[in-house]
Amino acid sequence: QVQLVESGGGLVQAGGSLRLSCAFSGRTFSSYAMGWFRQAPGKEREFVAAISWSGGSKGYANSVKGRFTISRDNAKNTVYLQMNSLKPEDTAVYYCAADRVARIGDSYNSQGWAYDYWGQGTQVTVSS
């Protein structure tokens, strides 16, 4: 069974930075594409960023493009989300998710339904 544990959330002022980490265990990490999603109070969960199993392909929501960077370290079984120039509207619970993939292509998915496993989430609060 896959387990995902997020860390790195917290309270930061607008314009600041945070780095989220997601530790993966239970299966072969490099067999999974990974994604970050977020959910703000009263809103639906939304896609933030995703990365292919190799790290060769990445995608971002328009709202975070140019400010957030997703990366992974397959030797450490960890995926990261570097968040810069944070805005109050980035306030949400951030979840990492794992999508079991066939390592034929090098793609990722931006749809939450495609992901097989989810972490418990970490709170990010950006004050104005």
LUMLO-249605 format. One line per field, with one value per residue: residue number from 1; residue in one letter; chain; x, y, z of N, C-alpha, C, CB in turn. Coordinates in Angstrom, 2 decimals, always signed. Glycine has a CB too. Example, Ala and Ser with C-alpha at 12.3 -4.5 7.8 and 13.67 -1.06 7.14 Angstrom:
<recs>
pos = (1  2)
code = (a  s)
unit = (A  A)
n.u = (+13.19  +12.85)
n.v = (-5.69  -2.25)
n.w = (+7.80  +7.08)
ca.u = (+12.30  +13.67)
ca.v = (-4.50  -1.06)
ca.w = (+7.80  +7.14)
c.u = (+13.20  +12.90)
c.v = (-3.30  +0.03)
c.w = (+7.80  +7.87)
cb.u = (+11.31  +14.08)
cb.v = (-4.47  -0.60)
cb.w = (+9.05  +5.72)
</recs>
This chain:
<recs>
pos = (1  2  3  4  5  6  7  8  9  10  11  12  13  14  15  16  17  18  19  20  21  22  23  24  25  26  27  28  29  30  31  32  33  34  35  36  37  38  39  40  41  42  43  44  45  46  47  48  49  50  51  52  53  54  55  56  57  58  59  60  61  62  63  64  65  66  67  68  69  70  71  72  73  74  75  76  77  78  79  80  81  82  83  84  85  86  87  88  89  90  91  92  93  94  95  96  97  98  99  100  101  102  103  104  105  106  107  108  109  110  111  112  113  114  115  116  117  118  119  120  121  122  123  124  125  126  127  128)
code = (q  v  q  l  v  e  s  g  g  g  l  v  q  a  g  g  s  l  r  l  s  c  a  f  s  g  r  t  f  s  s  y  a  m  g  w  f  r  q  a  p  g  k  e  r  e  f  v  a  a  i  s  w  s  g  g  s  k  g  y  a  n  s  v  k  g  r  f  t  i  s  r  d  n  a  k  n  t  v  y  l  q  m  n  s  l  k  p  e  d  t  a  v  y  y  c  a  a  d  r  v  a  r  i  g  d  s  y  n  s  q  g  w  a  y  d  y  w  g  q  g  t  q  v  t  v  s  s)
unit = (A  A  A  A  A  A  A  A  A  A  A  A  A  A  A  A  A  A  A  A  A  A  A  A  A  A  A  A  A  A  A  A  A  A  A  A  A  A  A  A  A  A  A  A  A  A  A  A  A  A  A  A  A  A  A  A  A  A  A  A  A  A  A  A  A  A  A  A  A  A  A  A  A  A  A  A  A  A  A  A  A  A  A  A  A  A  A  A  A  A  A  A  A  A  A  A  A  A  A  A  A  A  A  A  A  A  A  A  A  A  A  A  A  A  A  A  A  A  A  A  A  A  A  A  A  A  A  A)
n.u = (+0.83  +0.57  +1.94  +1.70  +3.22  +2.94  +4.85  +6.11  +4.39  +2.87  +2.69  +3.05  +4.18  +2.75  +4.42  +6.46  +8.20  +7.79  +8.64  +7.30  +7.27  +6.87  +6.81  +7.18  +6.16  +6.07  +5.71  +7.25  +8.68  +9.43  +7.66  +5.48  +3.72  +3.56  +1.55  +0.53  -2.11  -4.63  -6.86  -8.98  -10.85  -14.30  -14.10  -13.60  -11.36  -8.31  -6.08  -2.55  +0.20  +2.16  +4.24  +6.11  +7.00  +9.74  +10.57  +10.95  +8.88  +6.71  +3.96  +1.82  -0.69  -2.28  -2.47  -0.30  +1.93  +5.26  +5.75  +5.69  +7.49  +7.77  +9.40  +11.30  +12.94  +14.07  +15.75  +15.41  +12.78  +10.90  +8.81  +8.74  +7.50  +8.29  +7.47  +7.20  +6.97  +4.50  +0.95  -1.99  -4.19  -3.19  -3.54  -4.44  -5.20  -2.72  -2.23  -0.46  -0.29  -0.36  +0.07  -0.20  +1.74  +2.49  +5.72  +6.25  +5.62  +6.15  +4.48  +2.08  -0.76  -3.37  -5.76  -7.62  -9.03  -7.53  -5.56  -4.20  -3.50  -3.48  -2.16  -2.43  -2.46  -1.20  -1.25  -1.19  -0.80  -1.14  -0.46  -1.68)
n.v = (-1.18  +2.18  +4.96  +8.40  +11.27  +14.53  +17.54  +20.70  +22.83  +25.92  +29.20  +32.13  +35.32  +37.36  +37.23  +35.73  +32.52  +28.95  +25.52  +22.57  +19.13  +15.70  +12.60  +9.37  +5.99  +2.38  +1.29  +1.07  +4.01  +5.23  +4.23  +5.78  +8.64  +11.93  +14.26  +17.56  +18.97  +21.32  +22.60  +25.09  +26.68  +26.15  +25.79  +23.83  +21.05  +21.65  +21.32  +21.72  +21.17  +18.77  +15.87  +13.72  +10.17  +9.99  +12.53  +14.05  +15.34  +17.99  +19.81  +22.66  +24.50  +27.37  +29.45  +29.23  +29.07  +29.86  +30.69  +28.53  +25.45  +22.12  +19.15  +16.07  +13.47  +10.53  +8.81  +9.41  +9.00  +11.09  +13.90  +17.32  +20.66  +23.72  +26.88  +30.10  +33.71  +33.94  +34.30  +35.64  +34.25  +31.75  +30.36  +27.38  +23.87  +21.69  +18.89  +15.93  +13.51  +10.23  +8.56  +5.59  +4.47  +3.27  +2.80  +3.64  +5.83  +9.30  +10.85  +12.90  +13.46  +15.81  +15.57  +14.92  +12.52  +10.58  +9.78  +7.48  +7.33  +9.34  +11.93  +13.19  +15.89  +19.29  +22.36  +25.52  +28.86  +32.11  +35.30  +38.65)
n.w = (+0.00  -0.88  +0.77  +1.45  +2.62  +3.40  +3.95  +5.22  +4.98  +6.15  +7.71  +5.89  +4.71  +2.12  -0.97  -0.05  +0.32  +0.19  +0.63  -0.22  +0.68  -0.23  +0.97  -0.22  +0.12  +0.18  -2.36  -5.65  -6.28  -8.70  -10.49  -10.60  -11.63  -10.27  -8.48  -7.43  -5.66  -4.59  -2.08  -1.22  +1.44  +1.08  -1.63  -4.64  -5.04  -6.74  -9.50  -9.25  -9.93  -11.79  -12.35  -14.43  -14.29  -14.66  -14.29  -16.46  -17.75  -17.05  -15.63  -15.12  -13.34  -14.71  -12.90  -11.22  -12.72  -13.48  -10.92  -9.17  -8.76  -9.61  -8.60  -8.46  -6.61  -7.31  -6.03  -3.41  -3.01  -3.05  -3.71  -4.62  -4.06  -4.91  -3.90  -4.82  -4.56  -3.22  -2.91  -1.30  -2.32  -2.74  -0.49  +1.04  +1.60  +0.75  -1.26  -2.01  -4.62  -6.10  -9.15  -10.68  -13.34  -16.64  -17.66  -20.33  -21.94  -21.08  -19.42  -17.60  -15.46  -15.15  -13.97  -11.12  -10.70  -11.87  -10.19  -7.87  -5.19  -2.23  -0.13  +3.26  +3.40  +3.70  +5.37  +3.87  +4.44  +3.41  +4.26  +3.88)
ca.u = (+0.00  +1.34  +1.71  +2.23  +3.24  +3.37  +5.40  +6.63  +3.41  +2.97  +2.21  +4.07  +3.66  +2.68  +5.73  +7.41  +8.38  +7.73  +8.94  +6.57  +7.83  +5.96  +7.57  +6.44  +6.62  +5.19  +5.85  +8.38  +8.36  +9.64  +6.54  +4.36  +3.72  +3.15  +0.88  +0.13  -3.42  -4.93  -8.27  -9.24  -12.16  -15.46  -13.81  -13.28  -9.95  -7.81  -4.74  -1.49  +1.37  +2.39  +5.53  +6.13  +7.76  +11.17  +10.87  +11.22  +7.73  +6.08  +2.87  +1.39  -1.89  -1.94  -2.41  +0.98  +3.03  +6.27  +5.99  +5.88  +8.30  +7.68  +10.58  +11.30  +14.20  +13.69  +16.62  +14.90  +11.33  +10.28  +8.46  +8.78  +6.85  +8.87  +6.47  +7.76  +6.05  +3.19  -0.15  -3.06  -5.07  -2.56  -3.91  -5.20  -4.55  -2.03  -2.17  +0.27  -1.00  +0.45  -0.63  +0.54  +1.84  +3.36  +6.88  +6.49  +5.72  +6.68  +3.43  +1.48  -2.18  -3.79  -7.10  -7.53  -9.60  -6.54  -4.58  -4.58  -3.22  -3.44  -1.70  -3.38  -2.47  -0.48  -1.87  -0.39  -1.55  -0.39  -1.08  -1.47)
ca.v = (+0.00  +3.42  +6.02  +9.71  +12.16  +15.88  +18.40  +21.96  +23.90  +26.88  +30.57  +32.97  +36.58  +37.49  +37.45  +34.78  +31.22  +27.72  +24.31  +21.40  +17.82  +14.57  +11.35  +8.23  +4.68  +1.24  +0.74  +1.64  +5.42  +5.59  +3.71  +6.68  +10.08  +12.57  +15.55  +18.39  +19.58  +22.12  +22.89  +26.21  +26.57  +26.45  +25.62  +22.48  +20.73  +22.02  +20.91  +22.71  +20.80  +17.33  +15.51  +12.34  +9.25  +10.24  +13.94  +14.70  +16.14  +18.70  +20.69  +23.57  +25.31  +28.73  +30.35  +29.11  +28.98  +30.90  +30.92  +27.23  +24.47  +20.75  +18.32  +14.80  +12.79  +9.12  +8.11  +9.71  +8.72  +12.34  +14.93  +18.64  +21.79  +24.99  +27.91  +31.44  +34.83  +33.47  +35.26  +35.19  +33.29  +30.42  +29.73  +26.15  +22.63  +21.14  +17.43  +15.26  +12.34  +9.32  +7.95  +4.44  +4.62  +2.37  +3.61  +3.59  +7.25  +10.12  +11.85  +13.10  +13.75  +16.94  +15.28  +14.24  +11.17  +9.64  +9.45  +6.30  +7.51  +10.73  +12.21  +13.81  +17.32  +20.22  +23.68  +26.69  +30.10  +33.28  +36.52  +39.85)
ca.w = (+0.00  -0.96  +1.75  +1.07  +3.78  +3.03  +5.00  +4.72  +4.98  +7.25  +7.52  +5.25  +4.19  +0.67  -1.57  +0.51  -0.31  +0.95  -0.13  +0.25  +0.37  -0.10  +1.08  -0.80  +0.56  -0.01  -3.71  -6.39  -6.54  -10.09  -11.29  -10.38  -11.83  -9.02  -8.65  -6.29  -5.78  -3.41  -1.84  -0.33  +2.10  +0.25  -3.06  -5.07  -5.21  -8.05  -9.92  -9.11  -10.73  -11.89  -12.93  -14.91  -13.45  -14.81  -14.05  -17.73  -18.15  -15.93  -16.00  -14.06  -13.52  -15.16  -11.75  -10.50  -13.69  -13.29  -9.49  -8.52  -9.48  -9.10  -8.89  -7.74  -6.42  -7.28  -5.07  -2.07  -2.98  -2.61  -4.68  -3.99  -4.70  -4.50  -4.12  -4.67  -4.81  -2.77  -2.85  -0.39  -2.99  -2.71  +0.78  +0.83  +1.99  -0.41  -1.24  -3.07  -5.11  -6.91  -10.28  -11.22  -14.79  -17.40  -18.01  -21.76  -22.26  -20.01  -19.28  -16.29  -15.58  -14.35  -13.44  -9.84  -10.72  -12.39  -9.16  -7.09  -3.76  -1.78  +1.20  +4.19  +3.14  +4.56  +5.25  +3.48  +4.67  +2.95  +4.79  +3.03)
c.u = (+0.88  +0.95  +2.40  +2.12  +3.80  +3.94  +5.84  +5.65  +3.61  +2.38  +3.34  +3.41  +3.62  +4.05  +6.78  +7.43  +8.20  +8.12  +8.21  +7.31  +6.75  +6.79  +6.68  +7.02  +5.61  +5.25  +7.06  +8.04  +8.45  +8.60  +5.31  +4.67  +3.15  +2.51  +0.69  -1.22  -3.65  -6.44  -8.38  -10.62  -13.29  -15.25  -13.52  -11.76  -9.51  -6.37  -3.75  -0.32  +1.48  +3.71  +5.50  +7.04  +9.27  +11.57  +11.06  +10.08  +7.06  +4.95  +2.39  +0.04  -1.46  -1.73  -1.07  +2.18  +3.97  +6.59  +6.30  +6.72  +8.15  +8.95  +10.46  +12.72  +13.87  +14.58  +16.12  +13.41  +10.53  +9.97  +8.36  +7.92  +7.45  +7.89  +7.09  +6.69  +4.62  +2.20  -1.21  -3.98  -4.45  -2.89  -4.84  -4.52  -3.98  -1.85  -1.24  -0.47  -0.10  -0.41  +0.24  +0.55  +2.70  +4.51  +7.27  +6.62  +6.30  +5.71  +2.99  +0.03  -2.53  -5.18  -6.99  -8.03  -8.58  -5.58  -5.10  -4.44  -3.07  -2.86  -2.77  -3.45  -1.65  -1.02  -0.83  -1.27  -0.66  -1.12  -0.74  -0.81)
c.v = (+1.25  +4.35  +7.29  +10.63  +13.51  +16.61  +19.71  +23.11  +24.84  +28.21  +31.41  +34.25  +36.56  +37.88  +36.47  +33.45  +30.09  +26.58  +23.14  +20.13  +16.77  +13.30  +10.18  +6.93  +3.60  +0.58  +1.38  +3.03  +5.76  +4.96  +4.62  +8.08  +10.69  +13.92  +16.26  +19.02  +20.44  +22.35  +23.99  +26.05  +27.00  +26.30  +24.16  +22.30  +21.10  +21.56  +22.05  +22.38  +19.28  +17.08  +14.05  +11.47  +9.52  +11.66  +14.72  +15.57  +16.74  +19.58  +21.49  +24.19  +26.72  +29.68  +30.30  +29.08  +30.16  +31.19  +29.62  +26.32  +23.11  +20.00  +17.02  +14.27  +11.31  +8.31  +8.31  +9.46  +9.95  +13.24  +16.25  +19.64  +23.06  +26.10  +29.27  +32.49  +34.46  +34.61  +34.75  +34.15  +31.90  +29.68  +28.54  +25.00  +22.02  +19.63  +16.93  +13.96  +11.54  +8.61  +6.83  +4.50  +3.51  +3.21  +3.43  +5.01  +8.00  +11.24  +11.98  +13.44  +14.92  +16.74  +14.46  +12.81  +10.13  +9.14  +8.38  +6.51  +8.99  +10.83  +12.89  +15.32  +18.12  +21.62  +24.72  +27.92  +31.28  +34.53  +37.72  +40.98)
c.w = (+0.00  +0.17  +1.29  +2.28  +3.36  +4.24  +4.36  +4.67  +6.14  +6.88  +6.96  +4.76  +2.66  +0.12  -1.08  -0.23  +0.70  +0.04  +0.52  -0.18  +0.54  -0.14  +0.69  -0.24  +0.21  -1.36  -4.37  -6.86  -8.02  -11.03  -11.21  -10.88  -10.56  -9.30  -7.33  -6.62  -4.53  -3.30  -0.81  +0.30  +1.18  -1.24  -3.37  -5.14  -6.63  -8.26  -9.72  -10.04  -10.77  -12.59  -13.32  -14.05  -13.51  -14.40  -15.33  -18.25  -16.93  -16.46  -14.82  -14.39  -13.92  -13.98  -11.01  -11.43  -13.52  -11.84  -8.75  -9.40  -8.82  -9.49  -8.10  -7.64  -6.26  -6.33  -3.64  -1.93  -2.53  -3.80  -3.94  -4.77  -4.11  -4.89  -3.81  -4.97  -4.41  -2.62  -1.85  -1.03  -3.13  -1.42  +0.53  +1.56  +0.72  -0.22  -2.34  -3.40  -6.04  -7.94  -10.85  -12.74  -15.38  -17.92  -19.49  -22.26  -21.08  -19.74  -17.83  -16.52  -14.67  -13.73  -12.16  -9.85  -11.19  -11.32  -8.22  -5.58  -3.45  -0.38  +2.03  +4.03  +4.14  +4.29  +4.86  +3.65  +4.31  +3.43  +3.92  +3.80)
cb.u = (-0.95  +1.13  +2.22  +1.45  +4.07  +2.19  +6.59  +7.17  +2.01  +4.41  +1.68  +4.76  +4.50  +1.61  +6.18  +7.10  +9.76  +6.32  +10.48  +5.13  +9.05  +4.87  +8.11  +6.52  +6.88  +3.83  +4.55  +8.77  +9.30  +11.02  +6.17  +4.00  +2.88  +4.35  -0.45  +1.22  -4.55  -4.19  -9.03  -9.13  -12.18  -15.88  -12.63  -13.93  -9.70  -7.90  -4.74  -1.00  +2.67  +1.24  +6.69  +6.59  +7.48  +11.58  +12.09  +11.53  +6.71  +7.12  +1.72  +2.44  -2.76  -3.04  -3.53  +0.97  +2.48  +5.82  +4.77  +4.52  +9.78  +6.40  +11.91  +10.38  +15.00  +13.76  +18.06  +15.21  +11.03  +11.20  +7.12  +10.24  +5.28  +10.28  +5.21  +8.99  +6.09  +3.33  -0.78  -3.89  -5.45  -1.04  -4.58  -5.33  -5.56  -0.65  -3.57  +1.74  -2.30  +1.16  -0.96  -0.08  +2.43  +2.59  +8.07  +5.35  +4.34  +8.10  +2.24  +2.22  -3.03  -3.80  -7.94  -8.29  -10.83  -5.76  -4.20  -3.73  -1.94  -4.84  -0.46  -3.01  -3.86  +1.08  -2.55  +0.15  -2.04  -0.23  -0.62  -2.80)
cb.v = (+0.00  +4.11  +5.60  +10.30  +11.56  +16.66  +17.71  +21.75  +23.33  +27.06  +31.17  +32.22  +37.76  +38.53  +38.83  +34.54  +31.13  +27.50  +24.04  +21.40  +17.51  +14.57  +11.15  +8.23  +4.70  +1.66  +0.98  +0.74  +6.32  +5.18  +2.30  +6.72  +10.49  +12.73  +15.36  +19.49  +18.50  +23.47  +21.61  +27.56  +27.41  +27.81  +26.50  +22.16  +19.22  +23.53  +20.45  +22.77  +21.43  +16.64  +15.79  +12.29  +7.81  +10.01  +14.07  +13.68  +15.28  +19.56  +19.89  +24.66  +25.33  +29.29  +30.01  +27.86  +28.94  +32.14  +31.59  +26.58  +24.90  +20.03  +19.08  +13.78  +13.35  +8.53  +8.62  +11.15  +7.54  +13.07  +14.58  +19.15  +21.75  +25.22  +27.67  +31.62  +35.23  +32.73  +35.49  +36.39  +33.81  +30.55  +30.75  +25.82  +21.65  +21.83  +16.83  +14.97  +12.75  +8.29  +9.02  +3.09  +5.98  +1.65  +3.25  +2.84  +7.83  +10.67  +11.49  +14.23  +12.50  +18.20  +14.53  +15.00  +11.12  +10.29  +10.69  +5.13  +6.73  +11.35  +13.06  +13.47  +17.82  +20.15  +24.07  +26.57  +30.20  +33.29  +36.77  +40.34)
cb.w = (+1.21  -2.32  +3.16  -0.17  +4.94  +2.45  +5.72  +3.40  +5.01  +7.65  +8.84  +4.07  +4.69  +0.26  -1.29  +1.95  -0.97  +1.57  -0.18  -0.30  +1.27  -1.24  +2.51  -2.36  +2.07  +0.23  -4.57  -7.58  -5.75  -10.52  -10.81  -8.91  -13.10  -8.08  -9.33  -5.97  -5.95  -3.46  -1.37  -1.10  +3.38  +0.51  -3.49  -6.44  -4.92  -8.24  -11.38  -7.65  -10.17  -12.65  -11.93  -16.37  -13.87  -16.25  -13.21  -18.74  -18.95  -15.15  -16.60  -13.84  -12.23  -16.08  -10.80  -9.65  -15.14  -13.95  -8.85  -8.21  -9.52  -9.66  -8.54  -8.43  -5.17  -8.69  -5.20  -1.71  -2.03  -1.61  -5.42  -3.91  -4.49  -5.15  -3.26  -5.61  -6.30  -1.46  -4.27  +0.07  -4.34  -2.88  +1.71  -0.70  +2.72  -0.61  -1.41  -2.65  -5.82  -6.01  -11.39  -10.74  -15.15  -18.59  -17.11  -22.51  -22.63  -20.37  -20.16  -15.47  -15.23  -15.20  -14.50  -8.82  -11.62  -13.51  -8.37  -7.51  -3.36  -1.82  +1.16  +5.62  +3.15  +4.30  +6.56  +1.99  +6.14  +1.39  +6.24  +2.46)
</recs>
